[in-house]
Amino acid sequence: MRTELWDQFSNLGGPSPRLLATVTAHNADGTSSLTTAEGAQMRAQGQLGGTIPYNVWVQAGRVVDVAPNLPLVEVTV
């Protein structure tokens, strides 16, 4: 039995974050092999057209959209 308090708690996390990743390969099962800016390797559902390597946005394990191919700058505040 769910309570209203549990519903409020489960909503604290919000939606899953959008990640920037580079497509390194298209796989035969409809997934894409990706590398994040931090160097982590992952697979996500979906393949978008483009010449590999290209950048994409990934959310909840799915390729959402093509991302611009801009240089990455990290600033520590």
PDB file of N, CA, C, O and CB in Angstrom:
ATOM      1  N   MET A   1       0.841  -1.179   0.000  1.00  0.00           N
ATOM      2  CA  MET A   1       0.000   0.000   0.000  1.00  0.00           C
ATOM      3  C   MET A   1       0.885   1.241   0.000  1.00  0.00           C
ATOM      4  O   MET A   1       1.687   1.439   0.913  1.00  0.00           O
ATOM      5  CB  MET A   1      -0.956  -0.001   1.216  1.00  0.00           C
ATOM      6  N   ARG A   2       0.737   2.069  -1.018  1.00  0.00           N
ATOM      7  CA  ARG A   2       1.546   3.281  -1.112  1.00  0.00           C
ATOM      8  C   ARG A   2       0.879   4.406  -0.340  1.00  0.00           C
ATOM      9  O   ARG A   2      -0.347   4.502  -0.277  1.00  0.00           O
ATOM     10  CB  ARG A   2       1.759   3.689  -2.585  1.00  0.00           C
ATOM     11  N   THR A   3       1.692   5.231   0.231  1.00  0.00           N
ATOM     12  CA  THR A   3       1.170   6.381   0.960  1.00  0.00           C
ATOM     13  C   THR A   3       1.563   7.659   0.233  1.00  0.00           C
ATOM     14  O   THR A   3       2.443   7.658  -0.628  1.00  0.00           O
ATOM     15  CB  THR A   3       1.692   6.397   2.419  1.00  0.00           C
ATOM     16  N   GLU A   4       0.905   8.730   0.589  1.00  0.00           N
ATOM     17  CA  GLU A   4       1.216  10.013  -0.018  1.00  0.00           C
ATOM     18  C   GLU A   4       2.653  10.426   0.296  1.00  0.00           C
ATOM     19  O   GLU A   4       3.319  11.027  -0.547  1.00  0.00           O
ATOM     20  CB  GLU A   4       0.234  11.083   0.467  1.00  0.00           C
ATOM     21  N   LEU A   5       3.129  10.116   1.477  1.00  0.00           N
ATOM     22  CA  LEU A   5       4.504  10.435   1.849  1.00  0.00           C
ATOM     23  C   LEU A   5       5.491   9.721   0.923  1.00  0.00           C
ATOM     24  O   LEU A   5       6.474  10.326   0.494  1.00  0.00           O
ATOM     25  CB  LEU A   5       4.769  10.047   3.316  1.00  0.00           C
ATOM     26  N   TRP A   6       5.247   8.450   0.609  1.00  0.00           N
ATOM     27  CA  TRP A   6       6.128   7.709  -0.291  1.00  0.00           C
ATOM     28  C   TRP A   6       6.104   8.318  -1.693  1.00  0.00           C
ATOM     29  O   TRP A   6       7.146   8.392  -2.345  1.00  0.00           O
ATOM     30  CB  TRP A   6       5.716   6.227  -0.347  1.00  0.00           C
ATOM     31  N   ASP A   7       4.934   8.757  -2.171  1.00  0.00           N
ATOM     32  CA  ASP A   7       4.843   9.410  -3.476  1.00  0.00           C
ATOM     33  C   ASP A   7       5.676  10.684  -3.506  1.00  0.00           C
ATOM     34  O   ASP A   7       6.355  10.949  -4.498  1.00  0.00           O
ATOM     35  CB  ASP A   7       3.383   9.728  -3.817  1.00  0.00           C
ATOM     36  N   GLN A   8       5.638  11.464  -2.454  1.00  0.00           N
ATOM     37  CA  GLN A   8       6.433  12.684  -2.378  1.00  0.00           C
ATOM     38  C   GLN A   8       7.932  12.347  -2.384  1.00  0.00           C
ATOM     39  O   GLN A   8       8.722  13.031  -3.035  1.00  0.00           O
ATOM     40  CB  GLN A   8       6.065  13.488  -1.109  1.00  0.00           C
ATOM     41  N   PHE A   9       8.310  11.306  -1.667  1.00  0.00           N
ATOM     42  CA  PHE A   9       9.703  10.896  -1.611  1.00  0.00           C
ATOM     43  C   PHE A   9      10.194  10.426  -2.974  1.00  0.00           C
ATOM     44  O   PHE A   9      11.308  10.765  -3.373  1.00  0.00           O
ATOM     45  CB  PHE A   9       9.887   9.795  -0.578  1.00  0.00           C
ATOM     46  N   SER A  10       9.393   9.659  -3.690  1.00  0.00           N
ATOM     47  CA  SER A  10       9.818   9.117  -4.989  1.00  0.00           C
ATOM     48  C   SER A  10       9.966  10.210  -6.041  1.00  0.00           C
ATOM     49  O   SER A  10      10.689  10.013  -7.018  1.00  0.00           O
ATOM     50  CB  SER A  10       8.821   8.071  -5.476  1.00  0.00           C
ATOM     51  N   ASN A  11       9.312  11.343  -5.876  1.00  0.00           N
ATOM     52  CA  ASN A  11       9.407  12.443  -6.835  1.00  0.00           C
ATOM     53  C   ASN A  11      10.602  13.353  -6.595  1.00  0.00           C
ATOM     54  O   ASN A  11      10.837  14.267  -7.386  1.00  0.00           O
ATOM     55  CB  ASN A  11       8.153  13.256  -6.795  1.00  0.00           C
ATOM     56  N   LEU A  12      11.361  13.134  -5.531  1.00  0.00           N
ATOM     57  CA  LEU A  12      12.493  14.000  -5.234  1.00  0.00           C
ATOM     58  C   LEU A  12      13.599  13.897  -6.274  1.00  0.00           C
ATOM     59  O   LEU A  12      14.286  14.883  -6.541  1.00  0.00           O
ATOM     60  CB  LEU A  12      13.044  13.670  -3.877  1.00  0.00           C
ATOM     61  N   GLY A  13      13.781  12.731  -6.860  1.00  0.00           N
ATOM     62  CA  GLY A  13      14.858  12.522  -7.818  1.00  0.00           C
ATOM     63  C   GLY A  13      14.671  13.248  -9.129  1.00  0.00           C
ATOM     64  O   GLY A  13      15.654  13.567  -9.798  1.00  0.00           O
ATOM     65  N   GLY A  14      13.462  13.512  -9.510  1.00  0.00           N
ATOM     66  CA  GLY A  14      13.198  14.170 -10.772  1.00  0.00           C
ATOM     67  C   GLY A  14      13.461  13.234 -11.940  1.00  0.00           C
ATOM     68  O   GLY A  14      13.738  12.051 -11.748  1.00  0.00           O
ATOM     69  N   PRO A  15      13.372  13.768 -13.145  1.00  0.00           N
ATOM     70  CA  PRO A  15      13.604  12.928 -14.319  1.00  0.00           C
ATOM     71  C   PRO A  15      15.075  12.546 -14.430  1.00  0.00           C
ATOM     72  O   PRO A  15      15.936  13.181 -13.821  1.00  0.00           O
ATOM     73  CB  PRO A  15      13.146  13.649 -15.593  1.00  0.00           C
ATOM     74  N   SER A  16      15.358  11.512 -15.206  1.00  0.00           N
ATOM     75  CA  SER A  16      16.750  11.100 -15.369  1.00  0.00           C
ATOM     76  C   SER A  16      17.515  12.190 -16.130  1.00  0.00           C
ATOM     77  O   SER A  16      16.955  12.856 -17.001  1.00  0.00           O
ATOM     78  CB  SER A  16      16.841   9.732 -16.118  1.00  0.00           C
ATOM     79  N   PRO A  17      18.790  12.365 -15.796  1.00  0.00           N
ATOM     80  CA  PRO A  17      19.568  13.439 -16.432  1.00  0.00           C
ATOM     81  C   PRO A  17      19.869  13.123 -17.899  1.00  0.00           C
ATOM     82  O   PRO A  17      19.871  11.966 -18.318  1.00  0.00           O
ATOM     83  CB  PRO A  17      20.882  13.667 -15.670  1.00  0.00           C
ATOM     84  N   ARG A  18      20.117  14.163 -18.646  1.00  0.00           N
ATOM     85  CA  ARG A  18      20.527  14.029 -20.044  1.00  0.00           C
ATOM     86  C   ARG A  18      22.043  14.046 -20.076  1.00  0.00           C
ATOM     87  O   ARG A  18      22.665  14.943 -19.506  1.00  0.00           O
ATOM     88  CB  ARG A  18      19.924  15.171 -20.944  1.00  0.00           C
ATOM     89  N   LEU A  19      22.645  13.066 -20.734  1.00  0.00           N
ATOM     90  CA  LEU A  19      24.096  12.950 -20.815  1.00  0.00           C
ATOM     91  C   LEU A  19      24.571  13.232 -22.228  1.00  0.00           C
ATOM     92  O   LEU A  19      23.892  12.907 -23.202  1.00  0.00           O
ATOM     93  CB  LEU A  19      24.556  11.560 -20.368  1.00  0.00           C
ATOM     94  N   LEU A  20      25.737  13.836 -22.329  1.00  0.00           N
ATOM     95  CA  LEU A  20      26.380  14.043 -23.616  1.00  0.00           C
ATOM     96  C   LEU A  20      27.338  12.891 -23.845  1.00  0.00           C
ATOM     97  O   LEU A  20      28.149  12.579 -22.974  1.00  0.00           O
ATOM     98  CB  LEU A  20      27.119  15.417 -23.676  1.00  0.00           C
ATOM     99  N   ALA A  21      27.257  12.249 -25.011  1.00  0.00           N
ATOM    100  CA  ALA A  21      28.134  11.124 -25.316  1.00  0.00           C
ATOM    101  C   ALA A  21      28.492  11.147 -26.797  1.00  0.00           C
ATOM    102  O   ALA A  21      27.814  11.772 -27.613  1.00  0.00           O
ATOM    103  CB  ALA A  21      27.463   9.780 -24.935  1.00  0.00           C
ATOM    104  N   THR A  22      29.575  10.449 -27.118  1.00  0.00           N
ATOM    105  CA  THR A  22      30.027  10.328 -28.495  1.00  0.00           C
ATOM    106  C   THR A  22      29.728   8.916 -28.987  1.00  0.00           C
ATOM    107  O   THR A  22      30.079   7.936 -28.330  1.00  0.00           O
ATOM    108  CB  THR A  22      31.544  10.654 -28.616  1.00  0.00           C
ATOM    109  N   VAL A  23      29.082   8.814 -30.138  1.00  0.00           N
ATOM    110  CA  VAL A  23      28.784   7.499 -30.723  1.00  0.00           C
ATOM    111  C   VAL A  23      30.073   6.949 -31.308  1.00  0.00           C
ATOM    112  O   VAL A  23      30.723   7.600 -32.127  1.00  0.00           O
ATOM    113  CB  VAL A  23      27.657   7.589 -31.821  1.00  0.00           C
ATOM    114  N   THR A  24      30.439   5.741 -30.882  1.00  0.00           N
ATOM    115  CA  THR A  24      31.645   5.096 -31.391  1.00  0.00           C
ATOM    116  C   THR A  24      31.313   3.951 -32.347  1.00  0.00           C
ATOM    117  O   THR A  24      32.165   3.547 -33.138  1.00  0.00           O
ATOM    118  CB  THR A  24      32.489   4.578 -30.236  1.00  0.00           C
ATOM    119  N   ALA A  25      30.078   3.419 -32.286  1.00  0.00           N
ATOM    120  CA  ALA A  25      29.670   2.339 -33.190  1.00  0.00           C
ATOM    121  C   ALA A  25      28.163   2.180 -33.174  1.00  0.00           C
ATOM    122  O   ALA A  25      27.509   2.455 -32.168  1.00  0.00           O
ATOM    123  CB  ALA A  25      30.346   1.014 -32.802  1.00  0.00           C
ATOM    124  N   HIS A  26      27.615   1.733 -34.298  1.00  0.00           N
ATOM    125  CA  HIS A  26      26.217   1.310 -34.372  1.00  0.00           C
ATOM    126  C   HIS A  26      26.212  -0.203 -34.321  1.00  0.00           C
ATOM    127  O   HIS A  26      26.953  -0.843 -35.068  1.00  0.00           O
ATOM    128  CB  HIS A  26      25.503   1.847 -35.673  1.00  0.00           C
ATOM    129  N   ASN A  27      25.400  -0.790 -33.465  1.00  0.00           N
ATOM    130  CA  ASN A  27      25.342  -2.233 -33.288  1.00  0.00           C
ATOM    131  C   ASN A  27      24.160  -2.821 -34.045  1.00  0.00           C
ATOM    132  O   ASN A  27      23.176  -2.132 -34.313  1.00  0.00           O
ATOM    133  CB  ASN A  27      25.252  -2.588 -31.803  1.00  0.00           C
ATOM    134  N   ALA A  28      24.267  -4.110 -34.388  1.00  0.00           N
ATOM    135  CA  ALA A  28      23.236  -4.784 -35.191  1.00  0.00           C
ATOM    136  C   ALA A  28      21.901  -4.893 -34.471  1.00  0.00           C
ATOM    137  O   ALA A  28      20.866  -5.041 -35.121  1.00  0.00           O
ATOM    138  CB  ALA A  28      23.707  -6.165 -35.579  1.00  0.00           C
ATOM    139  N   ASP A  29      21.897  -4.822 -33.127  1.00  0.00           N
ATOM    140  CA  ASP A  29      20.652  -4.960 -32.366  1.00  0.00           C
ATOM    141  C   ASP A  29      19.895  -3.642 -32.192  1.00  0.00           C
ATOM    142  O   ASP A  29      18.936  -3.581 -31.423  1.00  0.00           O
ATOM    143  CB  ASP A  29      20.953  -5.542 -31.011  1.00  0.00           C
ATOM    144  N   GLY A  30      20.316  -2.586 -32.899  1.00  0.00           N
ATOM    145  CA  GLY A  30      19.619  -1.301 -32.820  1.00  0.00           C
ATOM    146  C   GLY A  30      20.131  -0.391 -31.727  1.00  0.00           C
ATOM    147  O   GLY A  30      19.542   0.661 -31.480  1.00  0.00           O
ATOM    148  N   THR A  31      21.215  -0.768 -31.065  1.00  0.00           N
ATOM    149  CA  THR A  31      21.804   0.073 -30.033  1.00  0.00           C
ATOM    150  C   THR A  31      23.024   0.797 -30.591  1.00  0.00           C
ATOM    151  O   THR A  31      23.518   0.476 -31.672  1.00  0.00           O
ATOM    152  CB  THR A  31      22.187  -0.764 -28.795  1.00  0.00           C
ATOM    153  N   SER A  32      23.493   1.770 -29.835  1.00  0.00           N
ATOM    154  CA  SER A  32      24.709   2.491 -30.177  1.00  0.00           C
ATOM    155  C   SER A  32      25.700   2.337 -29.041  1.00  0.00           C
ATOM    156  O   SER A  32      25.323   2.397 -27.870  1.00  0.00           O
ATOM    157  CB  SER A  32      24.417   3.985 -30.461  1.00  0.00           C
ATOM    158  N   SER A  33      26.966   2.138 -29.380  1.00  0.00           N
ATOM    159  CA  SER A  33      28.040   2.131 -28.381  1.00  0.00           C
ATOM    160  C   SER A  33      28.499   3.568 -28.212  1.00  0.00           C
ATOM    161  O   SER A  33      28.736   4.273 -29.193  1.00  0.00           O
ATOM    162  CB  SER A  33      29.239   1.189 -28.807  1.00  0.00           C
ATOM    163  N   LEU A  34      28.624   4.001 -26.956  1.00  0.00           N
ATOM    164  CA  LEU A  34      28.895   5.401 -26.651  1.00  0.00           C
ATOM    165  C   LEU A  34      30.061   5.542 -25.687  1.00  0.00           C
ATOM    166  O   LEU A  34      30.374   4.625 -24.928  1.00  0.00           O
ATOM    167  CB  LEU A  34      27.658   6.064 -26.071  1.00  0.00           C
ATOM    168  N   THR A  35      30.695   6.703 -25.728  1.00  0.00           N
ATOM    169  CA  THR A  35      31.702   7.084 -24.747  1.00  0.00           C
ATOM    170  C   THR A  35      31.319   8.456 -24.213  1.00  0.00           C
ATOM    171  O   THR A  35      31.112   9.389 -24.988  1.00  0.00           O
ATOM    172  CB  THR A  35      33.147   7.091 -25.369  1.00  0.00           C
ATOM    173  N   THR A  36      31.225   8.585 -22.889  1.00  0.00           N
ATOM    174  CA  THR A  36      30.887   9.869 -22.284  1.00  0.00           C
ATOM    175  C   THR A  36      32.129  10.756 -22.212  1.00  0.00           C
ATOM    176  O   THR A  36      33.244  10.298 -22.463  1.00  0.00           O
ATOM    177  CB  THR A  36      30.283   9.666 -20.877  1.00  0.00           C
ATOM    178  N   ALA A  37      31.931  12.012 -21.871  1.00  0.00           N
ATOM    179  CA  ALA A  37      33.044  12.953 -21.749  1.00  0.00           C
ATOM    180  C   ALA A  37      34.026  12.521 -20.669  1.00  0.00           C
ATOM    181  O   ALA A  37      35.213  12.842 -20.742  1.00  0.00           O
ATOM    182  CB  ALA A  37      32.523  14.352 -21.445  1.00  0.00           C
ATOM    183  N   GLU A  38      33.536  11.792 -19.664  1.00  0.00           N
ATOM    184  CA  GLU A  38      34.385  11.314 -18.583  1.00  0.00           C
ATOM    185  C   GLU A  38      35.142  10.043 -18.965  1.00  0.00           C
ATOM    186  O   GLU A  38      36.005   9.589 -18.213  1.00  0.00           O
ATOM    187  CB  GLU A  38      33.550  11.063 -17.343  1.00  0.00           C
ATOM    188  N   GLY A  39      34.827   9.462 -20.136  1.00  0.00           N
ATOM    189  CA  GLY A  39      35.497   8.264 -20.602  1.00  0.00           C
ATOM    190  C   GLY A  39      34.756   6.969 -20.322  1.00  0.00           C
ATOM    191  O   GLY A  39      35.273   5.895 -20.629  1.00  0.00           O
ATOM    192  N   ALA A  40      33.563   7.035 -19.749  1.00  0.00           N
ATOM    193  CA  ALA A  40      32.778   5.831 -19.461  1.00  0.00           C
ATOM    194  C   ALA A  40      32.197   5.261 -20.753  1.00  0.00           C
ATOM    195  O   ALA A  40      31.742   6.010 -21.617  1.00  0.00           O
ATOM    196  CB  ALA A  40      31.644   6.143 -18.452  1.00  0.00           C
ATOM    197  N   GLN A  41      32.214   3.940 -20.881  1.00  0.00           N
ATOM    198  CA  GLN A  41      31.650   3.248 -22.026  1.00  0.00           C
ATOM    199  C   GLN A  41      30.231   2.809 -21.689  1.00  0.00           C
ATOM    200  O   GLN A  41      29.968   2.361 -20.573  1.00  0.00           O
ATOM    201  CB  GLN A  41      32.525   2.035 -22.430  1.00  0.00           C
ATOM    202  N   MET A  42      29.308   2.936 -22.655  1.00  0.00           N
ATOM    203  CA  MET A  42      27.929   2.512 -22.417  1.00  0.00           C
ATOM    204  C   MET A  42      27.266   2.180 -23.738  1.00  0.00           C
ATOM    205  O   MET A  42      27.782   2.506 -24.807  1.00  0.00           O
ATOM    206  CB  MET A  42      27.132   3.605 -21.671  1.00  0.00           C
ATOM    207  N   ARG A  43      26.109   1.522 -23.654  1.00  0.00           N
ATOM    208  CA  ARG A  43      25.261   1.249 -24.824  1.00  0.00           C
ATOM    209  C   ARG A  43      23.897   1.851 -24.553  1.00  0.00           C
ATOM    210  O   ARG A  43      23.412   1.836 -23.422  1.00  0.00           O
ATOM    211  CB  ARG A  43      25.149  -0.296 -25.121  1.00  0.00           C
ATOM    212  N   ALA A  44      23.282   2.382 -25.601  1.00  0.00           N
ATOM    213  CA  ALA A  44      21.953   2.977 -25.472  1.00  0.00           C
ATOM    214  C   ALA A  44      21.106   2.564 -26.661  1.00  0.00           C
ATOM    215  O   ALA A  44      21.628   2.319 -27.749  1.00  0.00           O
ATOM    216  CB  ALA A  44      22.037   4.523 -25.371  1.00  0.00           C
ATOM    217  N   GLN A  45      19.796   2.485 -26.453  1.00  0.00           N
ATOM    218  CA  GLN A  45      18.851   2.149 -27.514  1.00  0.00           C
ATOM    219  C   GLN A  45      18.785   3.296 -28.509  1.00  0.00           C
ATOM    220  O   GLN A  45      18.722   4.464 -28.124  1.00  0.00           O
ATOM    221  CB  GLN A  45      17.445   1.844 -26.934  1.00  0.00           C
ATOM    222  N   GLY A  46      18.800   2.954 -29.781  1.00  0.00           N
ATOM    223  CA  GLY A  46      18.618   3.962 -30.820  1.00  0.00           C
ATOM    224  C   GLY A  46      19.876   4.230 -31.609  1.00  0.00           C
ATOM    225  O   GLY A  46      20.994   4.104 -31.111  1.00  0.00           O
ATOM    226  N   GLN A  47      19.658   4.604 -32.858  1.00  0.00           N
ATOM    227  CA  GLN A  47      20.736   4.978 -33.752  1.00  0.00           C
ATOM    228  C   GLN A  47      20.268   6.160 -34.575  1.00  0.00           C
ATOM    229  O   GLN A  47      19.204   6.116 -35.193  1.00  0.00           O
ATOM    230  CB  GLN A  47      21.166   3.790 -34.661  1.00  0.00           C
ATOM    231  N   LEU A  48      21.053   7.202 -34.581  1.00  0.00           N
ATOM    232  CA  LEU A  48      20.743   8.364 -35.401  1.00  0.00           C
ATOM    233  C   LEU A  48      21.758   8.420 -36.528  1.00  0.00           C
ATOM    234  O   LEU A  48      22.911   8.024 -36.358  1.00  0.00           O
ATOM    235  CB  LEU A  48      20.753   9.682 -34.561  1.00  0.00           C
ATOM    236  N   GLY A  49      21.330   8.905 -37.659  1.00  0.00           N
ATOM    237  CA  GLY A  49      22.236   8.981 -38.791  1.00  0.00           C
ATOM    238  C   GLY A  49      23.391   9.922 -38.520  1.00  0.00           C
ATOM    239  O   GLY A  49      23.282  10.843 -37.711  1.00  0.00           O
ATOM    240  N   GLY A  50      24.463   9.691 -39.182  1.00  0.00           N
ATOM    241  CA  GLY A  50      25.618  10.550 -39.021  1.00  0.00           C
ATOM    242  C   GLY A  50      26.891   9.758 -39.235  1.00  0.00           C
ATOM    243  O   GLY A  50      26.905   8.530 -39.164  1.00  0.00           O
ATOM    244  N   THR A  51      27.948  10.487 -39.496  1.00  0.00           N
ATOM    245  CA  THR A  51      29.246   9.859 -39.668  1.00  0.00           C
ATOM    246  C   THR A  51      29.892   9.689 -38.309  1.00  0.00           C
ATOM    247  O   THR A  51      30.086  10.664 -37.583  1.00  0.00           O
ATOM    248  CB  THR A  51      30.147  10.687 -40.608  1.00  0.00           C
ATOM    249  N   ILE A  52      30.224   8.467 -37.965  1.00  0.00           N
ATOM    250  CA  ILE A  52      30.826   8.165 -36.670  1.00  0.00           C
ATOM    251  C   ILE A  52      32.247   8.697 -36.679  1.00  0.00           C
ATOM    252  O   ILE A  52      32.952   8.480 -37.664  1.00  0.00           O
ATOM    253  CB  ILE A  52      30.799   6.630 -36.365  1.00  0.00           C
ATOM    254  N   PRO A  53      32.705   9.374 -35.651  1.00  0.00           N
ATOM    255  CA  PRO A  53      32.041   9.670 -34.384  1.00  0.00           C
ATOM    256  C   PRO A  53      31.221  10.954 -34.462  1.00  0.00           C
ATOM    257  O   PRO A  53      31.593  11.897 -35.160  1.00  0.00           O
ATOM    258  CB  PRO A  53      33.069   9.780 -33.266  1.00  0.00           C
ATOM    259  N   TYR A  54      30.107  10.981 -33.743  1.00  0.00           N
ATOM    260  CA  TYR A  54      29.302  12.188 -33.602  1.00  0.00           C
ATOM    261  C   TYR A  54      28.688  12.196 -32.206  1.00  0.00           C
ATOM    262  O   TYR A  54      28.558  11.150 -31.570  1.00  0.00           O
ATOM    263  CB  TYR A  54      28.194  12.265 -34.706  1.00  0.00           C
ATOM    264  N   ASN A  55      28.313  13.381 -31.737  1.00  0.00           N
ATOM    265  CA  ASN A  55      27.794  13.544 -30.377  1.00  0.00           C
ATOM    266  C   ASN A  55      26.280  13.402 -30.337  1.00  0.00           C
ATOM    267  O   ASN A  55      25.575  13.799 -31.266  1.00  0.00           O
ATOM    268  CB  ASN A  55      28.201  14.903 -29.813  1.00  0.00           C
ATOM    269  N   VAL A  56      25.797  12.827 -29.244  1.00  0.00           N
ATOM    270  CA  VAL A  56      24.359  12.668 -29.041  1.00  0.00           C
ATOM    271  C   VAL A  56      24.008  12.973 -27.583  1.00  0.00           C
ATOM    272  O   VAL A  56      24.869  12.968 -26.703  1.00  0.00           O
ATOM    273  CB  VAL A  56      23.903  11.233 -29.427  1.00  0.00           C
ATOM    274  N   TRP A  57      22.727  13.235 -27.356  1.00  0.00           N
ATOM    275  CA  TRP A  57      22.176  13.340 -26.005  1.00  0.00           C
ATOM    276  C   TRP A  57      21.539  12.002 -25.671  1.00  0.00           C
ATOM    277  O   TRP A  57      20.812  11.437 -26.488  1.00  0.00           O
ATOM    278  CB  TRP A  57      21.133  14.519 -25.886  1.00  0.00           C
ATOM    279  N   VAL A  58      21.806  11.492 -24.474  1.00  0.00           N
ATOM    280  CA  VAL A  58      21.277  10.214 -24.012  1.00  0.00           C
ATOM    281  C   VAL A  58      20.494  10.456 -22.729  1.00  0.00           C
ATOM    282  O   VAL A  58      20.973  11.141 -21.825  1.00  0.00           O
ATOM    283  CB  VAL A  58      22.421   9.172 -23.786  1.00  0.00           C
ATOM    284  N   GLN A  59      19.291   9.894 -22.649  1.00  0.00           N
ATOM    285  CA  GLN A  59      18.469  10.026 -21.454  1.00  0.00           C
ATOM    286  C   GLN A  59      17.724   8.723 -21.225  1.00  0.00           C
ATOM    287  O   GLN A  59      17.088   8.192 -22.135  1.00  0.00           O
ATOM    288  CB  GLN A  59      17.480  11.214 -21.580  1.00  0.00           C
ATOM    289  N   ALA A  60      17.807   8.218 -20.014  1.00  0.00           N
ATOM    290  CA  ALA A  60      17.116   6.986 -19.613  1.00  0.00           C
ATOM    291  C   ALA A  60      17.461   5.808 -20.524  1.00  0.00           C
ATOM    292  O   ALA A  60      16.594   4.997 -20.848  1.00  0.00           O
ATOM    293  CB  ALA A  60      15.608   7.209 -19.613  1.00  0.00           C
ATOM    294  N   GLY A  61      18.723   5.716 -20.935  1.00  0.00           N
ATOM    295  CA  GLY A  61      19.158   4.581 -21.734  1.00  0.00           C
ATOM    296  C   GLY A  61      18.786   4.640 -23.197  1.00  0.00           C
ATOM    297  O   GLY A  61      18.888   3.634 -23.900  1.00  0.00           O
ATOM    298  N   ARG A  62      18.352   5.811 -23.679  1.00  0.00           N
ATOM    299  CA  ARG A  62      17.954   5.970 -25.081  1.00  0.00           C
ATOM    300  C   ARG A  62      18.675   7.169 -25.698  1.00  0.00           C
ATOM    301  O   ARG A  62      18.875   8.194 -25.046  1.00  0.00           O
ATOM    302  CB  ARG A  62      16.416   6.144 -25.199  1.00  0.00           C
ATOM    303  N   VAL A  63      19.056   7.019 -26.958  1.00  0.00           N
ATOM    304  CA  VAL A  63      19.619   8.143 -27.702  1.00  0.00           C
ATOM    305  C   VAL A  63      18.463   9.071 -28.042  1.00  0.00           C
ATOM    306  O   VAL A  63      17.515   8.670 -28.717  1.00  0.00           O
ATOM    307  CB  VAL A  63      20.384   7.667 -29.003  1.00  0.00           C
ATOM    308  N   VAL A  64      18.543  10.316 -27.572  1.00  0.00           N
ATOM    309  CA  VAL A  64      17.425  11.258 -27.709  1.00  0.00           C
ATOM    310  C   VAL A  64      17.568  12.146 -28.939  1.00  0.00           C
ATOM    311  O   VAL A  64      16.611  12.322 -29.693  1.00  0.00           O
ATOM    312  CB  VAL A  64      17.316  12.125 -26.466  1.00  0.00           C
ATOM    313  N   ASP A  65      18.765  12.710 -29.146  1.00  0.00           N
ATOM    314  CA  ASP A  65      18.930  13.687 -30.211  1.00  0.00           C
ATOM    315  C   ASP A  65      20.413  13.838 -30.522  1.00  0.00           C
ATOM    316  O   ASP A  65      21.267  13.454 -29.723  1.00  0.00           O
ATOM    317  CB  ASP A  65      18.305  15.050 -29.819  1.00  0.00           C
ATOM    318  N   VAL A  66      20.708  14.400 -31.687  1.00  0.00           N
ATOM    319  CA  VAL A  66      22.087  14.714 -32.051  1.00  0.00           C
ATOM    320  C   VAL A  66      22.496  15.972 -31.296  1.00  0.00           C
ATOM    321  O   VAL A  66      21.725  16.928 -31.207  1.00  0.00           O
ATOM    322  CB  VAL A  66      22.244  14.904 -33.602  1.00  0.00           C
ATOM    323  N   ALA A  67      23.708  15.969 -30.755  1.00  0.00           N
ATOM    324  CA  ALA A  67      24.237  17.124 -30.026  1.00  0.00           C
ATOM    325  C   ALA A  67      25.260  17.843 -30.902  1.00  0.00           C
ATOM    326  O   ALA A  67      25.866  17.227 -31.779  1.00  0.00           O
ATOM    327  CB  ALA A  67      24.878  16.687 -28.672  1.00  0.00           C
ATOM    328  N   PRO A  68      25.452  19.128 -30.672  1.00  0.00           N
ATOM    329  CA  PRO A  68      26.439  19.853 -31.475  1.00  0.00           C
ATOM    330  C   PRO A  68      27.852  19.339 -31.206  1.00  0.00           C
ATOM    331  O   PRO A  68      28.168  18.906 -30.098  1.00  0.00           O
ATOM    332  CB  PRO A  68      26.361  21.358 -31.182  1.00  0.00           C
ATOM    333  N   ASN A  69      28.685  19.393 -32.221  1.00  0.00           N
ATOM    334  CA  ASN A  69      30.064  18.938 -32.101  1.00  0.00           C
ATOM    335  C   ASN A  69      30.943  20.137 -31.750  1.00  0.00           C
ATOM    336  O   ASN A  69      31.649  20.681 -32.599  1.00  0.00           O
ATOM    337  CB  ASN A  69      30.548  18.253 -33.420  1.00  0.00           C
ATOM    338  N   LEU A  70      30.883  20.530 -30.495  1.00  0.00           N
ATOM    339  CA  LEU A  70      31.641  21.680 -30.009  1.00  0.00           C
ATOM    340  C   LEU A  70      32.716  21.212 -29.049  1.00  0.00           C
ATOM    341  O   LEU A  70      32.593  20.138 -28.460  1.00  0.00           O
ATOM    342  CB  LEU A  70      30.714  22.706 -29.325  1.00  0.00           C
ATOM    343  N   PRO A  71      33.768  22.000 -28.882  1.00  0.00           N
ATOM    344  CA  PRO A  71      34.790  21.596 -27.905  1.00  0.00           C
ATOM    345  C   PRO A  71      34.230  21.640 -26.499  1.00  0.00           C
ATOM    346  O   PRO A  71      33.406  22.495 -26.173  1.00  0.00           O
ATOM    347  CB  PRO A  71      36.030  22.501 -28.004  1.00  0.00           C
ATOM    348  N   LEU A  72      34.686  20.704 -25.659  1.00  0.00           N
ATOM    349  CA  LEU A  72      34.230  20.612 -24.283  1.00  0.00           C
ATOM    350  C   LEU A  72      35.171  21.411 -23.400  1.00  0.00           C
ATOM    351  O   LEU A  72      36.387  21.222 -23.443  1.00  0.00           O
ATOM    352  CB  LEU A  72      34.149  19.139 -23.817  1.00  0.00           C
ATOM    353  N   VAL A  73      34.605  22.304 -22.598  1.00  0.00           N
ATOM    354  CA  VAL A  73      35.383  23.107 -21.661  1.00  0.00           C
ATOM    355  C   VAL A  73      34.843  22.846 -20.271  1.00  0.00           C
ATOM    356  O   VAL A  73      33.641  22.965 -20.035  1.00  0.00           O
ATOM    357  CB  VAL A  73      35.323  24.629 -22.015  1.00  0.00           C
ATOM    358  N   GLU A  74      35.722  22.493 -19.352  1.00  0.00           N
ATOM    359  CA  GLU A  74      35.310  22.228 -17.973  1.00  0.00           C
ATOM    360  C   GLU A  74      35.894  23.312 -17.085  1.00  0.00           C
ATOM    361  O   GLU A  74      37.098  23.570 -17.107  1.00  0.00           O
ATOM    362  CB  GLU A  74      35.768  20.809 -17.500  1.00  0.00           C
ATOM    363  N   VAL A  75      35.029  23.944 -16.303  1.00  0.00           N
ATOM    364  CA  VAL A  75      35.435  25.019 -15.408  1.00  0.00           C
ATOM    365  C   VAL A  75      35.115  24.629 -13.988  1.00  0.00           C
ATOM    366  O   VAL A  75      33.991  24.219 -13.696  1.00  0.00           O
ATOM    367  CB  VAL A  75      34.746  26.342 -15.776  1.00  0.00           C
ATOM    368  N   THR A  76      36.079  24.748 -13.099  1.00  0.00           N
ATOM    369  CA  THR A  76      35.852  24.470 -11.683  1.00  0.00           C
ATOM    370  C   THR A  76      35.652  25.785 -10.959  1.00  0.00           C
ATOM    371  O   THR A  76      36.459  26.706 -11.078  1.00  0.00           O
ATOM    372  CB  THR A  76      37.034  23.671 -11.064  1.00  0.00           C
ATOM    373  N   VAL A  77      34.563  25.861 -10.206  1.00  0.00           N
ATOM    374  CA  VAL A  77      34.244  27.099  -9.480  1.00  0.00           C
ATOM    375  C   VAL A  77      34.450  26.867  -8.005  1.00  0.00           C
ATOM    376  O   VAL A  77      34.241  27.776  -7.202  1.00  0.00           O
ATOM    377  CB  VAL A  77      32.789  27.566  -9.761  1.00  0.00           C
TER     378      VAL A  77
END
